[in-house]
Amino acid sequence: MRPARALIDLDALRHNYRLARLRHGSRALAVVKANAYGHGAVRCARALEADADGFAVACLEEAQELRAAGITRPILLLEGVFEPAELDAVERDDLWMVVHHAEQLRIIEAARPATPYAVWLKINSGMNRVGFMPEAAADAWQRLNASGKVGEITLMTHFARADEPHVIGTEAQISRFDAATADLPGARSLANSAGVLGWPAAHRDWARPGILLYGADPMPDAGNGLLPVMTLESRVMAVRELAAGEPLGYGARFHAERPTRVGLVAMGYADGYPRSAPDGTPVSVDGQPTGLIGRVSMDMLSVDLTDLPAAGPGSRVELWGNEVPVNAVAQGAGTIAYELLCNVKRVRFEYRDSLSA
Ligand SMILES: *Cc1c(COP(=O)(O)O)cnc(C)c1O
């Protein structure tokens, strides 16, 4: 059997959720969109269900997968509905939905729900992606309230740069949100992961942590005590000796400067390991640090074993996890941990959970 696998530590996931809730000081929706950032939405939601105040996903299809698996906690649709036909399912599955633009307002006004919808009204406080402009917030709230179709209205916004502690944009977003909503009743939700970890002024009624649940700190080096949830690992399947000057792999990107012992590892970009990772990207072989050499190919990659004489065929290779921070790989590859985690595929997923062991 091909040894490439992703080990998912559900105890670590619960640890991170509890840490988020403690740091934020009130309720937190666990964001499990995009298949729980590549970790498996149903397994992650089940592991969190006893603790979590609720979940957030991108769209109806993701929420339905969780309901079909027996998840009964509140689920928020972060992008709301895309068309009126989705409202039946919203009602049937008892979902909460974001309302972020005028068309969604009209859809709700025209609907005939048997029980009022729970709505999160999204305000654009400076990210300029989606959300009502601050000056339109009160009017949108009044329309929802007057529609008779809506019960509780939660007020929310989303940060563009909360992972940059020394940038003033986040403070400006908080004040714009507060000014726009000063006269409106209802719970507030501002903080994503970086907001939870770095911006106490953004701590309100509900947090929406995503990436931190999976143990990737949006502000690396902050020492927040998160535990990595995914370990992406495989094994050395062959070893080759290169003489000084010899090339390795596609495009001959790497040339041996010295006699080099190369470990070929069963892991490639078809598994989600980034092809853009440069020579020297950290990997761990039998617990020892070394680096990637040569271009990552579809089904395999190569690592430098020259200084690890005990390593050979069968040696365990960690691509990221407890020994190699996923943030370090992302930084080298010119991307973010979010993208690496979401991209993992083809490998076997194995789950560890001390509570259901
Ligand atoms: C994805 C998302 C989050 C979670 O963001 P993280 O940076 O992963 O914590 C929170 N809120 C909204 C609206 C989102 O789309």
The ligand as a Gaussian input file, in Angstrom:
#p B3LYP/6-31G(d) Opt

LIG

0 1
 C      -13.450000      31.608000       6.398000
 C      -14.075000      32.633000       7.261000
 C      -13.725000      32.724000       8.619000
 C      -12.587000      31.927000       9.225000
 O      -11.377000      32.591000       8.941000
 P       -9.979000      32.085000       9.550000
 O       -8.994000      33.096000       9.092000
 O       -9.731000      30.747000       8.948000
 O      -10.151000      32.028000      11.009000
 C      -14.423000      33.617000       9.401000
 N      -15.403000      34.394000       8.886000
 C      -15.732000      34.357000       7.570000
 C      -16.803000      35.256000       7.069000
 C      -15.083000      33.484000       6.715000
 O      -15.404000      33.452000       5.425000

